Amino acid sequence: MSNDREVDHDTIPPANKGLLAAAGVLLAIPIIALMWVSSYAKVEPKLGGWPFFIWYQFLWVFLCSAMTYTAYRLVLKARPHRPMHREADRDGDEVAR
């Protein structure tokens, strides 16, 4: 493989650490919220006959999935695509691997 076809990983921009930190916070929020059991270990207020303990945890299923997806999108935005090899030349020739 010739050196002119290799990707120079030193020229790829670095990851955005602010976005990575925000993604980490989004992943930590559900963990902290659900480990703090004393904040939701109660019966009242009921929602549709369900005690607070049950519907609070069920609500976190949706909140956690939304936060995880948002964190995933932030990580994709924070870390630019770093290909190992170029896809193809303009002539359509594939790069040998």
Wavefront OBJ file of the C-alpha trace (Angstrom):
o trace
v 0.000 0.000 0.000
v 1.378 3.403 -0.911
v 1.726 6.155 1.661
v -0.345 8.672 -0.355
v -3.497 6.575 0.108
v -3.265 6.139 3.866
v -5.315 8.356 6.155
v -3.230 10.662 8.330
v -4.858 10.350 11.759
v -2.889 13.336 13.040
v -4.896 15.646 10.778
v -8.300 14.454 12.039
v -9.792 17.040 14.417
v -9.857 16.047 18.095
v -13.042 15.071 19.878
v -15.183 17.834 21.370
v -14.688 17.182 25.084
v -17.597 19.426 26.086
v -20.054 17.290 24.138
v -18.514 14.110 25.537
v -18.915 15.490 29.070
v -22.569 16.344 28.349
v -23.119 12.788 27.107
v -21.579 11.447 30.317
v -23.885 13.609 32.415
v -26.900 12.386 30.436
v -25.874 8.791 31.138
v -25.273 9.474 34.850
v -28.636 11.156 35.538
v -30.795 7.975 35.365
v -28.275 6.014 37.416
v -28.235 8.607 40.185
v -32.000 9.163 40.074
v -32.794 5.463 40.414
v -30.131 4.719 43.016
v -31.569 7.446 45.267
v -34.367 5.132 46.426
v -35.505 7.245 49.359
v -36.689 9.928 46.931
v -39.338 7.641 45.426
v -39.965 4.936 48.032
v -43.520 6.055 48.782
v -47.074 5.279 47.768
v -48.460 8.782 47.202
v -49.135 10.403 44.754
v -50.971 7.686 42.873
v -51.399 7.860 39.129
v -54.320 5.858 37.768
v -54.300 3.692 40.877
v -50.580 2.956 40.561
v -48.388 3.864 43.532
v -45.689 6.468 42.992
v -42.932 3.858 43.402
v -44.182 1.923 40.352
v -45.024 4.715 37.942
v -41.869 6.677 38.793
v -39.678 3.748 37.799
v -41.773 3.110 34.684
v -41.393 6.765 33.687
v -37.626 6.368 33.933
v -37.725 3.600 31.293
v -38.706 6.227 28.724
v -36.537 8.984 30.179
v -33.500 6.707 30.256
v -33.954 5.601 26.663
v -34.310 9.240 25.539
v -31.198 10.274 27.478
v -29.203 7.318 26.164
v -30.164 8.101 22.576
v -29.323 11.775 23.060
v -25.942 10.834 24.572
v -25.284 8.545 21.598
v -26.040 11.362 19.149
v -23.793 13.748 21.117
v -20.907 11.266 20.992
v -21.343 10.862 17.238
v -21.222 14.629 16.843
v -18.300 15.034 19.252
v -16.090 12.434 17.606
v -15.614 13.013 13.890
v -15.554 10.023 11.596
v -12.085 8.551 11.508
v -11.803 6.165 8.566
v -8.967 3.671 8.610
v -8.640 3.789 4.831
v -10.060 6.018 2.134
v -13.217 4.563 0.591
v -12.351 4.933 -3.079
v -10.474 7.197 -5.448
v -12.376 9.596 -7.691
v -11.752 7.149 -10.558
v -13.717 4.497 -8.668
v -10.705 2.324 -7.883
v -10.927 0.749 -4.455
v -8.020 1.092 -2.107
v -6.151 -2.123 -1.385
v -6.395 -3.137 2.252
l 1 2 3 4 5 6 7 8 9 10 11 12 13 14 15 16 17 18 19 20 21 22 23 24 25 26 27 28 29 30 31 32 33 34 35 36 37 38 39 40 41 42 43 44 45 46 47 48 49 50 51 52 53 54 55 56 57 58 59 60 61 62 63 64 65 66 67 68 69 70 71 72 73 74 75 76 77 78 79 80 81 82 83 84 85 86 87 88 89 90 91 92 93 94 95 96 97
